[in-house]
Protein backbone atom coordinates (compact mmCIF):
# COMPACT_ATOMS: atom_id res chain seq x y z
CA UNK A 1 0.00 0.00 0.00
CA UNK A 2 2.96 2.31 0.55
CA UNK A 3 4.09 2.18 -3.06
CA UNK A 4 0.61 2.82 -4.42
CA UNK A 5 0.16 5.70 -1.97
CA UNK A 6 3.46 7.23 -3.03
CA UNK A 7 2.67 6.82 -6.71
CA UNK A 8 -0.82 8.28 -6.24
CA UNK A 9 0.78 11.42 -4.82
CA UNK A 10 3.70 11.83 -7.22
CA UNK A 11 3.03 10.17 -10.60
CA UNK A 12 0.63 11.68 -13.06
CA UNK A 13 -1.93 9.25 -14.47
CA UNK A 14 -2.21 6.91 -11.46
CA UNK A 15 -3.91 9.20 -8.97
CA UNK A 16 -6.48 6.51 -8.08
CA UNK A 17 -4.03 3.62 -7.75
CA UNK A 18 -4.02 3.72 -3.95
CA UNK A 19 -7.81 3.71 -3.72
CA UNK A 20 -8.07 0.82 -6.17
CA UNK A 21 -5.50 -1.21 -4.23
CA UNK A 22 -7.26 -0.44 -0.95
CA UNK A 23 -10.60 -1.51 -2.44
CA UNK A 24 -9.06 -4.81 -3.59
CA UNK A 25 -7.66 -5.43 -0.09
CA UNK A 26 -11.02 -4.69 1.55
CA UNK A 27 -12.88 -6.97 -0.89
CA UNK A 28 -10.30 -9.69 -0.20
CA UNK A 29 -10.75 -9.45 3.56
CA UNK A 30 -14.55 -9.31 3.35
CA UNK A 31 -14.41 -12.31 1.01
CA UNK A 32 -12.39 -14.21 3.61
CA UNK A 33 -14.95 -13.40 6.31
CA UNK A 34 -18.07 -14.32 4.34
CA UNK A 35 -17.66 -18.03 5.00
CA UNK A 36 -18.37 -19.49 8.42
CA UNK A 37 -14.96 -21.18 8.45
CA UNK A 38 -13.33 -17.81 7.81
CA UNK A 39 -14.58 -16.20 11.02
CA UNK A 40 -12.65 -18.24 13.54
CA UNK A 41 -9.62 -16.64 15.22
CA UNK A 42 -7.20 -18.96 13.43
CA UNK A 43 -8.85 -18.28 10.07
CA UNK A 44 -8.64 -14.54 10.65
CA UNK A 45 -4.91 -14.93 11.35
CA UNK A 46 -4.54 -16.87 8.09
CA UNK A 47 -6.50 -14.14 6.27
CA UNK A 48 -4.20 -11.45 7.69
CA UNK A 49 -1.11 -13.43 6.72
CA UNK A 50 -2.55 -13.87 3.22
CA UNK A 51 -3.28 -10.15 3.08
CA UNK A 52 0.31 -9.34 4.04
CA UNK A 53 1.72 -11.75 1.44
CA UNK A 54 -0.57 -10.44 -1.32
CA UNK A 55 0.25 -6.85 -0.40
CA UNK A 56 3.99 -7.57 -0.49
CA UNK A 57 3.62 -9.07 -3.98
CA UNK A 58 1.58 -6.07 -5.13
CA UNK A 59 4.17 -3.67 -3.69
CA UNK A 60 6.97 -5.46 -5.53
CA UNK A 61 4.98 -5.55 -8.78
CA UNK A 62 4.17 -1.84 -8.49
CA UNK A 63 7.81 -1.03 -7.86
CA UNK A 64 8.96 -3.01 -10.87
CA UNK A 65 6.17 -1.70 -13.07
CA UNK A 66 6.48 1.95 -12.10
CA UNK A 67 10.18 2.09 -11.25
CA UNK A 68 10.84 4.94 -13.65
CA UNK A 69 8.50 7.24 -11.69
CA UNK A 70 10.57 7.01 -8.49
CA UNK A 71 13.39 9.43 -7.66
CA UNK A 72 16.64 8.63 -9.39
CA UNK A 73 15.01 7.30 -12.54
CA UNK A 74 14.00 9.14 -15.70
CA UNK A 75 10.31 9.00 -16.67
CA UNK A 76 10.83 10.96 -19.89
CA UNK A 77 7.91 13.19 -18.89
CA UNK A 78 5.30 10.58 -19.79
CA UNK A 79 2.28 10.04 -17.61
CA UNK A 80 1.99 6.62 -15.98
CA UNK A 81 -0.65 4.22 -17.24
CA UNK A 82 -3.12 2.76 -14.79
CA UNK A 83 -3.84 -0.48 -16.70
CA UNK A 84 -0.81 -2.53 -15.56
CA UNK A 85 -1.44 -1.44 -11.99
CA UNK A 86 -5.03 -2.69 -12.12
CA UNK A 87 -4.12 -6.22 -13.15
CA UNK A 88 -1.61 -6.95 -10.38
CA UNK A 89 -3.74 -6.44 -7.26
CA UNK A 90 -6.70 -8.28 -8.74
CA UNK A 91 -4.58 -11.31 -9.61
CA UNK A 92 -2.62 -11.39 -6.34
CA UNK A 93 -5.56 -10.75 -4.00
CA UNK A 94 -7.79 -13.29 -5.77
CA UNK A 95 -5.05 -15.93 -5.67
CA UNK A 96 -4.38 -15.19 -2.01
CA UNK A 97 -8.09 -15.37 -1.18
CA UNK A 98 -8.36 -18.70 -2.99
CA UNK A 99 -5.36 -20.07 -1.10
CA UNK A 100 -6.73 -18.90 2.27
CA UNK A 101 -10.12 -20.44 1.43
CA UNK A 102 -8.45 -23.77 0.63
CA UNK A 103 -6.43 -23.61 3.86
CA UNK A 104 -9.54 -22.85 5.91
CA UNK A 105 -11.39 -25.77 4.32
CA UNK A 106 -8.46 -28.13 4.87
CA UNK A 107 -7.91 -27.15 8.49
CA UNK A 108 -11.58 -27.10 9.45
Secondary structure, 3 states (H helix, E strand, C coil): CHHHHHHHHHCCCCCCHHHHHHHHHHHHHHHHHCCHHHHCHHHHHHHHHHHHHHHHHHHHHHHHHCHHHCCCCCCCCCCCCCHHHHHHHHHHHHHHHHHHHHHHHHCC
